[in-house]
Amino acid sequence: MIGKTKIDISSILGIAVALVAIMGGQMLEGGHIGALMQFAAFVIVVGGTIGAVLLQSPVKILINGVKMSKWVFYPPVRPYQILIKQLVSWSYLSKREGFLVLETHADKVTDPLTKKGLQLIADGSKPEKLREILEIGVETEVSFQRQSARIWEAAGGYAPTIGILGAVLGLIHVMGNLSDPSLLGHGIAVAFVATIYGVGLANLVFLPVASKLKTVINEQLVMREALVDGLVAIANGENPREIENRLMSYFDH
């Protein structure tokens, strides 16, 4: 029930516009792009932010959050038309040959939730118990995804503060080298660029990624709810056409 993944053009366009605006503005002001390339500032902001997020979140959630970041550019695609068609076909099949036939189809399904639902129907589970079990599965899955997405939101909160910390460190370095004018420029550059990195990464990367992931998770939740409703309707022995019409209402927007 998973369709061909397509790249999200809006994400690519958003990053491109942001970079062009910032770099272009720097050049229009007579500055050089190289002035924004400060490795020390980058290490302070990115390393400090990663450390803060790691302290806040379990490693499992952090790793999953990083893996989910690909959804910003390649969101998971599950065409609802395919989902509805599949559920309706299982409904017709179960009415014609009985629920036990769905066990064979469960073996061919890769999605764990769908597989569990078909197996429970084949085993003769009551519709109420089926809904309860599947809804727990959906709630657990979505909760884990939302926790994983929050690491980007957390990074967006920490990065500006870490950037200020980097600025203070840069100024401390400057104050410690007042007797050597040749070192002042580098220290001041690190100070200001660290702040730029912190605020820039937070507002151009971390927070937008968090919001995009939340949107994708909510879209997937609708698909999951429709899946559960369809499987329960099959277990209830409802008319396939009525199932199709009800499931279509999930996506009439």
N, C-alpha and C positions, 0 to 999 in steps of 0.2 A: 504493500500500500504506500510505498515511498516512491515519489516521482523523481525525475531527473533534477539534480541540484543545479540551480542557476546562480550566477554571481549577482550580488545586490549592487546595482549601479549607483544608487543613491549614496551608499557608504563610500565608494571610491570617489564619487564627485565631491562629497562633503570634505573628505581629507584633502583632496586636490585644491579646492577653493580656499580652505583654511591655510594651507601651506603657501599658496600663491599670494594670498592677502598679507600674511605676516612677512614673508621674504620680500615681497614687492614693496611693502611699506618701509621695510628696513632700507632698501635701496633708494626709494624716493627721498628718504631723509638724509641720503648721502652716506649711509653706513655700508659696511661690507658684510656679506653673509658669513664670512669666516669669523667675525666677531662673536657670532652666536654659537660657535662650535668650541665649547669648553669642556674637555673630558672630565676634569676634576668636578665641575658643577654637576655634570650628568651622573657621575658615580655617586655623589652625595645624595642627590634627589632620588634617583631610581633605586639605589641600594637601600637608602633609608626608608623609602616607601615600601619596598618589598619586605624589609625586616618588620615594619610595623604591621603590615597585613598578615604576615606569617605568625606574628605574636597573637593576633586577634583570632585567626581562623585555623582550624585543623588542616594538616597537610593534604588530606584527601579532598577537602572542599577547595583548597587553593589550586590543586592540580586540575580538578574538574572545571573550575572557573576559567583557568587558562585554556583548557581544551575547548570550552564553549565559546571562546572569543572568535573562533572561526565562523560562528553563526552570523557575526556582523557582516561578513562578506559572502558567506555561503550558508544561508539559513536552511534548515531542514525543510524539505518540501513534501507534504503529504496531501496531494490533491483530494479535496473532499468528494469530488465526483467518483473517484476510484474507491474511496472508503465506503460510500453509500452503495455503490454497485456491488461491492463484495459482500456487504452485510445483507443486502436484498437477495443475492444469489444463495447465500447460506440459509436464509429464511425459506426460500422456495425448496431448497434441497432437504431441509429438515422436515418440512411438511410432507414432502413426497416419500422420503425414505426413513424418517425418524431421526431423533437427536444423535443416536450412536454414530451415524455417518460423519458427523462433524469431527470425530476423533481423528479420522484420517487426514482431514484438512488442517487440524491443529498441528500435526507433525510437519506440515509444509510451511507453516507460518514462522517467520523469524522474530516478529515483535513479541516480547515476553507477555505483555498484557493481553494481547489478542489470543495468544496461545493458551494462556491460563483460562480465559473466558470460554473458549471453545471446548476445552477439556472439561471444565465444570459443567457446561451444558450437556456434553456427552455423558457425563457421570450422573446426570439427573438431578443436579442441584436446584433447589427452589429459587425462583426469580429474586425474592427478597434477599436471600443469602448471597446469591450471585452478585447483586448490586453492591451489597455491603463489602464483599471481598474485593471487588474491582475498584470501588471508590477508595478504599484504603490504599490500594496499589497506586492509584492516580495521585492521591494526596501525598504519599511518600515520595513519589517521583518528582512531583512539582515542587515540593518543599526542598528537596535536595538541590534542584536546579536553581531555585530562588536564592538559597544560601550561597551557592556557587557564584551567582551573578552579583551578589552583594560585595564580593571582594573588590570588584571594580569601583563600586560606589565608595567603599572604604578607602581605596587608593586615592580616589578623587578628593577625599576629605583630608588625608594625610599629606599629600604631595605639596600643596601650597605652604603648609607649616614647615615641612622639611626644606622647602626652598628658602624660606626665611632663615632657617637654621644655617643653611649653606651660605647665605648672605652674611650672617654674623661671623661665621668662620672665616670667610674671605676678608672681612673688615679687621678681624683679629690679626690675620696674617699681614694685612697692610700696616696696622699700628705697630706690629713687631718689627717692621722693616722701614720705618720712617727715615732711617739714616742712609738707606740705599734706594734712591729714586728709581733705579732700573727695575725694582721688584714691585713698585707700587701699582703700575698699570695692570699687571697680571692679577694681583690680588683684588683690585677693584672690579676687574672684568668678571672674575669668578663670583664675586659677591652679587653683582647685578644679574648675571646670566643664570645663576642658581635660582633666583626668584622667578625669572622668566620661565625656566624649565618647570618649576613647581606649579605655577599658575597655568602655564600652557598645557602641560600634560594632563592636569586635572580637568580643565574645561574643554580641551580639544580631543582628548583620548579617553581617559578613565570614566568620566561621568557620561559622555555620549555612549560608550560601549555598554555601560551598566543599563542605561535606558533602552538601548536597542535589544539587549538580551531579555529584558523584562517584556518587551513587546512580543518577541519571538516565543517566549515561554507562555504568554497569555494566548497566543494563536494556537500553540500546540495543546493547551488546556482545553480549548473549545473542541478540537479534534478528539481528544481523549474522552470528553464528556459525551460527544456524539457516539463514539465507539461503545462506551458503556451502555448508553441508552439503547443502542441498536442490539447489542448482545442480550440485554435483559428482555427486550421486545421479542427476540427470537425464542428465548426460554419461555416466554408467556404464550407463545404460539400465535402471535398477532398476525394479521393480514400483511403480506409483504408490501403491498401498495401503501397501506397506512404507515408502515415503518418508513418507507421511502419519503413520504410526504412530511412526516414528523422530523426526520433527520435533515431534510432540506431547510427546515425552518431555522436550524442552527447557523446557517450560512447565508440567510437572506438579508445581507447588509453590505 
